[in-house]
């Protein structure tokens, strides 16, 4: 399967090629498994092949592209998705964010309460977004992401941030394309978020780590179930409504 561009976008600066191709992959405009070529992307982005080639190299390193054949000019494709991959990826994210959560013990009592209040506020915003009809998938994605970012902003060090950001493109693609298919019942996520907030407020490192890991590990299992049922990005209402947002 080859990702043939339907319409060229407005001419980009060469430096923007990476961010735009990344959005196409994360947002599902280039679906999992689709062949990706320099020629097609150059035509779509209206830039030369040089910045496209560099963008593809970066995305290969990030895991959003994979090798798809050898030869003098190795071919690439959008990375496939699957139950085993999402479970492994979410467990890795949970392990890293669990380390971040242990940092609540380094905060003062006042800082912990402030963080817990902010996370509860962001979780409330997420809950409101899940109850909108029709669902606004932009708000759902962004408010869920904001909940976790609050913890990172308060407790993550530079090394953990760098490691997590390396995984973020692949995490974002699963969240963006498949997480909405878990709904409309998000009660398990509500309970897991509440447990994280309570653990942050109490200030126990082990409890905070357990709560964060449970949220990510369970989230991976929920997404794996969606994928094992054969749900696909092509059938996701998100992809049909909101191309190229990420």
C-alpha positions as CSV (number, residue, x, y, z in Angstrom):
1,X,0.0,0.0,0.0
2,X,1.4,3.4,-1.0
3,X,0.5,6.7,0.7
4,X,-0.4,8.7,-2.4
5,X,-1.1,12.3,-1.6
6,X,-4.5,13.6,-2.5
7,X,-3.8,17.2,-2.6
8,X,-0.5,19.2,-2.1
9,X,-0.4,21.4,1.0
10,X,0.6,25.1,0.9
11,X,4.3,25.4,0.2
12,X,6.4,24.7,3.3
13,X,9.7,25.9,4.4
14,X,12.2,23.1,4.2
15,X,12.7,23.2,7.9
16,X,9.0,22.4,8.5
17,X,9.1,19.2,6.5
18,X,9.8,17.0,9.6
19,X,7.0,18.4,11.7
20,X,4.5,18.1,8.9
21,X,5.3,14.6,8.0
22,X,5.2,13.7,11.7
23,X,1.6,15.1,11.8
24,X,0.6,13.1,8.8
25,X,1.8,9.9,10.5
26,X,0.5,10.6,14.0
27,X,-2.9,11.8,12.7
28,X,-3.4,8.8,10.4
29,X,-3.3,10.7,7.1
30,X,-0.5,8.2,6.3
31,X,-2.1,5.1,7.8
32,X,-0.1,2.3,9.5
33,X,1.6,0.1,7.0
34,X,1.4,2.5,4.1
35,X,4.4,2.9,1.8
36,X,6.2,6.3,2.2
37,X,8.4,7.7,-0.6
38,X,10.5,10.8,-0.9
39,X,8.8,11.6,-4.2
40,X,5.3,11.4,-2.9
41,X,6.1,13.5,0.2
42,X,8.1,16.0,-1.8
43,X,5.1,16.6,-4.1
44,X,2.7,16.8,-1.2
45,X,4.8,19.3,0.8
46,X,6.1,21.2,-2.3
47,X,9.7,21.0,-1.1
48,X,12.8,19.4,-2.5
49,X,13.7,15.8,-1.6
50,X,16.6,16.8,0.7
51,X,14.5,18.0,3.7
52,X,12.1,15.2,3.1
53,X,14.9,12.7,3.2
54,X,16.2,14.1,6.5
55,X,12.7,14.1,8.0
56,X,12.3,10.5,7.0
57,X,15.6,9.6,8.7
58,X,14.4,11.3,11.9
59,X,11.1,9.5,11.8
60,X,12.7,6.2,11.2
61,X,14.8,6.8,14.3
62,X,11.7,7.7,16.3
63,X,9.9,4.5,15.2
64,X,7.1,6.2,13.2
65,X,8.7,4.8,10.0
66,X,10.1,1.4,9.5
67,X,12.3,-0.1,6.7
68,X,10.2,-1.8,4.0
69,X,12.7,-3.4,1.7
70,X,16.4,-3.0,0.8
71,X,18.3,-2.0,-2.2
72,X,20.3,1.1,-3.1
73,X,17.4,3.3,-1.9
74,X,15.8,1.5,1.0
75,X,12.0,1.8,1.1
76,X,10.1,2.9,4.1
77,X,6.5,2.5,5.4
78,X,4.5,3.9,8.3
79,X,5.1,1.7,11.3
80,X,2.5,-1.0,11.8
81,X,0.4,-1.2,15.0
82,X,-0.7,-4.1,17.0
83,X,-1.7,-5.4,20.4
84,X,1.7,-6.6,21.5
85,X,3.4,-3.4,20.4
86,X,0.9,-1.1,22.2
87,X,1.2,-3.2,25.4
88,X,5.0,-3.0,25.4
89,X,5.0,0.7,24.5
90,X,2.5,1.6,27.3
91,X,4.4,-0.4,29.9
92,X,7.6,1.4,29.0
93,X,5.8,4.7,29.3
94,X,4.3,3.7,32.6
95,X,7.6,2.6,34.0
96,X,9.2,5.9,33.1
97,X,6.3,8.0,34.4
98,X,6.3,5.9,37.5
99,X,9.8,7.1,38.2
100,X,8.6,10.7,37.6
101,X,5.7,10.1,40.1
102,X,8.2,9.1,42.8
103,X,9.5,12.7,42.6
104,X,6.4,13.9,44.6
105,X,8.5,13.2,47.7
106,X,10.9,16.0,46.7
107,X,8.1,18.5,46.7
108,X,7.0,20.4,49.8
109,X,3.6,19.8,51.2
110,X,2.3,23.0,49.7
111,X,3.7,22.1,46.3
112,X,2.2,18.6,46.5
113,X,-1.2,20.0,47.3
114,X,-0.9,22.6,44.5
115,X,0.1,19.8,42.0
116,X,-2.8,17.6,43.2
117,X,-5.3,20.4,42.8
118,X,-4.0,21.2,39.3
119,X,-4.2,17.6,38.2
120,X,-7.7,17.3,39.6
121,X,-8.6,20.4,37.7
122,X,-7.2,19.0,34.5
123,X,-8.9,15.6,35.1
124,X,-12.2,17.4,35.5
125,X,-11.7,19.1,32.2
126,X,-10.9,15.7,30.6
127,X,-14.1,14.3,32.1
128,X,-16.2,17.1,30.7
129,X,-14.7,16.5,27.3
130,X,-15.6,12.8,27.4
131,X,-19.2,13.6,28.1
132,X,-19.7,16.0,25.2
133,X,-21.9,14.8,22.4
134,X,-20.7,14.7,19.8
135,X,-17.3,14.0,21.2
136,X,-14.7,16.7,20.4
137,X,-11.7,14.5,19.8
138,X,-9.3,17.4,19.8
139,X,-10.3,18.4,23.3
140,X,-10.3,14.7,24.5
141,X,-6.7,14.2,23.3
142,X,-5.4,17.5,24.6
143,X,-7.0,17.4,28.0
144,X,-5.9,13.8,28.6
145,X,-2.4,14.7,27.6
146,X,-2.5,17.8,29.9
147,X,-3.3,15.7,32.9
148,X,-0.1,13.7,32.5
149,X,2.0,16.7,31.6
150,X,1.2,18.4,34.9
151,X,3.1,15.6,36.7
152,X,6.0,15.8,34.3
153,X,6.2,19.6,34.6
154,X,6.4,19.3,38.4
155,X,8.6,16.2,38.8
156,X,10.5,15.1,35.7
157,X,14.2,15.6,35.3
158,X,16.0,16.2,32.0
159,X,16.9,12.6,31.4
160,X,13.4,11.2,31.9
161,X,11.9,14.0,29.8
162,X,14.3,13.1,26.9
163,X,13.5,9.4,27.1
164,X,9.7,10.1,27.3
165,X,9.8,12.5,24.4
166,X,11.5,9.9,22.3
167,X,8.5,7.6,22.8
168,X,5.9,10.4,22.4
169,X,5.4,10.2,18.7
170,X,4.4,6.6,18.9
171,X,2.3,7.2,22.0
172,X,0.5,10.1,20.4
173,X,-0.4,8.0,17.3
174,X,-2.0,5.3,19.4
175,X,-3.8,7.9,21.6
176,X,-4.9,9.9,18.5
177,X,-6.1,7.1,16.4
178,X,-7.4,4.4,18.7
179,X,-8.0,5.7,22.3
180,X,-11.4,7.3,21.3
181,X,-12.6,3.8,20.3
182,X,-12.3,2.7,24.0
183,X,-15.2,5.0,24.8
184,X,-17.9,6.1,25.4
185,X,-17.3,4.6,28.9
186,X,-14.2,6.1,30.3
187,X,-15.0,5.2,34.0
188,X,-11.8,3.0,34.3
189,X,-9.7,6.0,33.3
190,X,-11.6,8.3,35.8
191,X,-10.8,5.9,38.6
192,X,-7.2,5.6,37.7
193,X,-6.7,9.3,37.4
194,X,-8.4,9.8,40.8
195,X,-6.0,7.3,42.3
196,X,-3.0,9.2,40.9
197,X,-4.3,12.5,42.3
198,X,-4.8,10.9,45.7
199,X,-1.3,9.4,45.8
200,X,0.2,12.7,44.7
201,X,-1.7,14.5,47.5
202,X,-0.6,11.9,50.1
203,X,3.0,12.2,49.0
204,X,4.0,8.5,49.0
205,X,6.5,7.6,46.4
206,X,5.5,3.9,46.1
207,X,1.8,4.6,46.0
208,X,2.3,7.3,43.4
209,X,4.4,5.0,41.2
210,X,1.9,2.2,41.5
211,X,-1.0,4.4,40.5
212,X,0.7,5.8,37.5
213,X,1.9,2.4,36.3
214,X,-1.6,1.0,36.7
215,X,-3.0,3.8,34.5
216,X,-0.5,3.2,31.7
217,X,-0.5,-0.6,31.9
218,X,-4.3,-0.8,31.9
219,X,-4.5,1.8,29.2
220,X,-2.2,-0.4,27.0
221,X,-4.4,-3.4,27.6
222,X,-7.5,-1.5,26.7
223,X,-6.0,-0.4,23.5
224,X,-4.7,-3.9,22.7
225,X,-8.3,-5.2,23.1
226,X,-9.5,-2.6,20.5
227,X,-6.7,-3.6,18.1
228,X,-7.3,-7.3,18.6
229,X,-11.0,-6.8,17.6
230,X,-9.7,-5.6,14.2
231,X,-10.6,-1.9,14.8
232,X,-8.5,0.2,12.4
233,X,-7.5,3.8,11.9
234,X,-9.5,3.8,8.7
235,X,-12.7,3.1,10.6
236,X,-12.0,5.5,13.4
237,X,-14.4,8.5,13.5
238,X,-11.5,10.6,14.6
239,X,-9.5,10.0,11.4
240,X,-12.6,10.9,9.3
241,X,-13.3,14.1,11.1
242,X,-9.9,15.5,12.0
243,X,-7.2,14.8,9.5
244,X,-3.7,16.2,10.0
245,X,-4.3,17.8,13.4
246,X,-1.3,16.4,15.3
